[in-house]
Amino acid sequence: MSTGGSAGGEPATVRVAVLDAHVLVGQGLAALLERSGLEVVAVVPTWDELLAHPAMPADVVVLGAVTRHAGAAETREIRSCHPTTAVLVLGRSGDGVAVRAALAAGAQGYLAFDDAEDCDLIQAVRSVAAGELYLSPELAVPSAAALARPAPEGAHQRLTERERQVLTLVARGRSNREIAVMLGLSANTIAVHRANLMKTLAVRKTAALVLYAVRHGLVTAD
């Protein structure tokens, strides 16, 4: 089992399909994966669209279950139709029931996405593509510190208009440099805005920042 170590033997190009019911989350995941050299072949909101997609079978399906449910049903369906495709479930930290259900359904990895670094997602995808079982380090040794910490109620109401602009672009998978160009600001200024966003919303990772925005309706699909 891998818990964040190096994965050897993975193919030079990993073909990844992203399945997430929320458009913004799916697009953000795809953008992150592509910037890391992985080939995203599909981004779809439902498992039946994924199974009918001409790009299937992919090497890995990244299944975002953080805004819906544990994802066990989709995992089971994907593995039944495409047994050679690895499934990586992105779920909530501290949810042992969801982890067990996902693995029992045939998932080869479970990443607690609300407390994960961007690099954790890339490592997880490469690990399952190489045939390894991947679990987030905090899931391998359960602890109270691994549980998600909700932001204070109404914290987003204190955001400035500029911070809301930055948050929207972060949720769409834009890097600090890209946001700086779009808003006519320096990358350092965007980094400061991003840090302030995390402090105000009481989150520690980019993934948690995006999920907070989605759950509270602060960003919407075009």
C-alpha positions as CSV (number, residue, x, y, z in Angstrom):
1,M,0.0,0.0,0.0
2,S,1.2,3.5,-0.8
3,T,0.7,6.4,1.6
4,G,2.5,9.1,-0.2
5,G,5.8,7.4,-1.2
6,S,7.2,7.3,-4.7
7,A,5.4,5.1,-7.2
8,G,7.6,3.3,-9.7
9,G,6.8,1.6,-12.9
10,E,3.9,3.9,-14.0
11,P,3.4,4.4,-17.7
12,A,5.0,7.4,-19.3
13,T,1.5,8.8,-20.2
14,V,-1.4,8.1,-17.8
15,R,-4.8,8.5,-19.4
16,V,-7.2,9.9,-16.8
17,A,-11.0,10.4,-16.9
18,V,-12.6,12.7,-14.3
19,L,-16.1,12.0,-13.0
20,D,-17.7,14.6,-10.8
21,A,-21.3,15.8,-10.5
22,H,-20.2,19.4,-10.1
23,V,-18.8,21.1,-13.3
24,L,-16.4,23.4,-11.5
25,V,-14.8,20.7,-9.4
26,G,-14.4,18.5,-12.4
27,Q,-12.9,21.2,-14.5
28,G,-10.5,22.2,-11.6
29,L,-9.4,18.6,-11.2
30,A,-8.8,18.3,-14.9
31,A,-6.7,21.5,-15.1
32,L,-4.6,20.4,-12.2
33,L,-4.0,16.9,-13.7
34,E,-3.1,18.3,-17.1
35,R,-0.6,20.8,-15.6
36,S,1.2,17.8,-14.0
37,G,1.7,16.1,-17.4
38,L,-1.2,13.6,-17.1
39,E,-3.6,13.2,-20.1
40,V,-7.2,14.0,-19.2
41,V,-9.4,12.2,-21.8
42,A,-12.8,12.9,-20.4
43,V,-14.5,15.2,-17.8
44,V,-18.1,14.1,-17.2
45,P,-20.8,14.6,-14.5
46,T,-22.4,11.1,-14.4
47,W,-21.1,7.5,-14.6
48,D,-23.4,6.5,-17.5
49,E,-21.9,9.3,-19.6
50,L,-18.4,8.1,-18.6
51,L,-19.2,4.5,-19.6
52,A,-20.5,5.6,-23.0
53,H,-17.5,8.0,-23.6
54,P,-15.3,6.9,-26.6
55,A,-12.2,7.6,-24.5
56,M,-13.0,4.7,-22.2
57,P,-11.4,2.6,-20.9
58,A,-9.0,5.1,-19.3
59,D,-6.1,4.1,-17.1
60,V,-7.5,5.8,-14.1
61,V,-10.9,7.3,-13.2
62,V,-10.8,10.1,-10.7
63,L,-14.2,10.0,-8.9
64,G,-15.1,13.1,-7.0
65,A,-17.5,12.1,-4.2
66,V,-16.9,15.1,-1.9
67,T,-20.0,17.0,-3.0
68,R,-22.3,14.0,-3.3
69,H,-21.9,10.7,-1.5
70,A,-19.3,8.0,-1.0
71,G,-19.1,7.0,-4.7
72,A,-19.3,3.2,-4.1
73,A,-22.1,2.6,-6.6
74,E,-20.2,4.4,-9.4
75,T,-17.0,2.6,-8.5
76,R,-18.7,-0.8,-8.7
77,E,-20.2,0.0,-12.1
78,I,-17.0,1.3,-13.6
79,R,-15.0,-1.7,-12.4
80,S,-17.7,-4.1,-13.7
81,C,-17.6,-2.6,-17.2
82,H,-13.9,-1.8,-17.3
83,P,-12.0,-4.1,-14.9
84,T,-8.6,-2.9,-16.0
85,T,-9.4,0.8,-15.1
86,A,-8.2,1.9,-11.7
87,V,-10.6,4.1,-9.7
88,L,-9.4,6.8,-7.3
89,V,-12.2,8.1,-5.0
90,L,-11.9,11.6,-3.7
91,G,-13.9,11.8,-0.5
92,R,-14.1,13.4,3.0
93,S,-11.4,12.9,5.6
94,G,-12.4,11.1,8.7
95,D,-15.1,9.1,6.9
96,G,-14.1,5.5,7.6
97,V,-17.4,4.2,6.3
98,A,-16.9,5.8,2.9
99,V,-13.4,4.5,2.7
100,R,-14.4,0.9,3.4
101,A,-17.3,1.1,1.0
102,A,-15.1,2.5,-1.8
103,L,-12.5,-0.1,-1.4
104,A,-15.0,-2.9,-1.1
105,A,-16.6,-1.7,-4.4
106,G,-13.2,-2.1,-6.2
107,A,-11.5,1.3,-5.8
108,Q,-7.7,1.2,-5.8
109,G,-7.3,4.4,-3.9
110,Y,-9.0,6.9,-1.6
111,L,-7.8,10.4,-1.2
112,A,-9.2,12.6,1.6
113,F,-9.4,15.6,-0.8
114,D,-10.6,18.3,1.7
115,D,-7.2,18.1,3.5
116,A,-4.9,17.2,0.5
117,E,-2.1,19.1,-1.2
118,D,-2.3,19.3,-5.0
119,C,0.7,17.0,-5.2
120,D,-1.1,14.4,-3.2
121,L,-3.7,14.1,-6.0
122,I,-1.0,13.6,-8.6
123,Q,0.8,11.0,-6.5
124,A,-2.4,9.2,-5.9
125,V,-3.2,9.0,-9.6
126,R,0.2,7.8,-10.5
127,S,0.2,5.2,-7.7
128,V,-3.1,3.6,-8.7
129,A,-2.0,3.7,-12.4
130,A,1.0,1.7,-11.4
131,G,-1.2,-0.9,-9.8
132,E,-0.6,0.2,-6.2
133,L,-3.2,0.7,-3.5
134,Y,-3.3,4.3,-2.3
135,L,-4.7,5.7,0.9
136,S,-4.1,9.3,2.2
137,P,-1.6,9.3,5.0
138,E,-4.1,10.6,7.5
139,L,-6.5,7.7,6.6
140,A,-3.8,5.1,7.2
141,V,-3.5,6.2,10.8
142,P,-6.9,7.7,11.8
143,S,-6.7,10.7,14.2
144,A,-8.8,13.6,15.3
145,A,-6.5,16.0,13.5
146,A,-7.4,14.3,10.2
147,L,-11.0,15.4,10.4
148,A,-12.2,18.3,8.3
149,R,-12.5,21.6,10.2
150,P,-15.6,23.5,9.1
151,A,-15.2,27.3,8.5
152,P,-17.0,29.7,10.8
153,E,-20.6,30.2,9.8
154,G,-20.8,33.1,7.4
155,A,-17.1,33.6,7.1
156,H,-17.3,34.1,3.3
157,Q,-19.5,37.2,3.9
158,R,-16.3,39.0,5.0
159,L,-14.6,38.5,1.6
160,T,-13.9,41.6,-0.5
161,E,-15.0,41.8,-4.1
162,R,-11.4,41.2,-5.2
163,E,-11.1,38.1,-3.0
164,R,-14.3,36.8,-4.5
165,Q,-12.8,37.3,-8.0
166,V,-9.7,35.4,-7.0
167,L,-11.8,32.6,-5.4
168,T,-13.8,32.1,-8.6
169,L,-10.7,31.8,-10.7
170,V,-9.0,29.5,-8.2
171,A,-12.1,27.3,-8.3
172,R,-11.7,27.1,-12.1
173,G,-8.3,25.7,-11.8
174,R,-6.3,28.9,-12.6
175,S,-2.8,29.3,-11.2
176,N,-1.6,32.4,-9.4
177,R,0.3,33.6,-12.5
178,E,-2.8,33.1,-14.7
179,I,-5.0,34.9,-12.3
180,A,-2.5,37.8,-12.0
181,V,-2.6,38.2,-15.8
182,M,-6.4,38.1,-16.0
183,L,-6.8,40.7,-13.2
184,G,-3.9,42.9,-14.1
185,L,-2.1,42.3,-10.8
186,S,1.2,40.8,-9.7
187,A,1.5,37.1,-8.9
188,N,2.7,38.1,-5.4
189,T,-0.5,40.1,-4.9
190,I,-2.6,37.1,-5.9
191,A,-0.6,34.9,-3.5
192,V,-1.5,37.3,-0.7
193,H,-5.2,37.3,-1.7
194,R,-5.1,33.5,-1.8
195,A,-3.6,33.3,1.7
196,N,-6.2,35.8,3.0
197,L,-8.9,33.6,1.6
198,M,-7.6,30.5,3.3
199,K,-7.3,32.4,6.6
200,T,-10.8,33.9,6.4
201,L,-12.5,30.6,5.4
202,A,-10.4,28.6,7.9
203,V,-9.0,26.2,5.3
204,R,-5.5,25.0,4.8
205,K,-5.4,23.6,1.2
206,T,-6.4,24.7,-2.2
207,A,-8.7,21.8,-2.6
208,A,-10.5,22.7,0.6
209,L,-10.8,26.3,-0.6
210,V,-12.5,25.2,-3.8
211,L,-14.8,22.8,-2.0
212,Y,-15.9,25.5,0.5
213,A,-16.7,27.9,-2.4
214,V,-18.8,25.2,-4.2
215,R,-20.7,24.1,-1.1
216,H,-21.6,27.7,-0.1
217,G,-22.6,28.7,-3.6
218,L,-19.8,31.3,-4.0
219,V,-18.9,30.1,-7.5
220,T,-21.2,28.9,-10.3
221,A,-20.6,27.2,-13.6
222,D,-20.6,29.5,-16.7
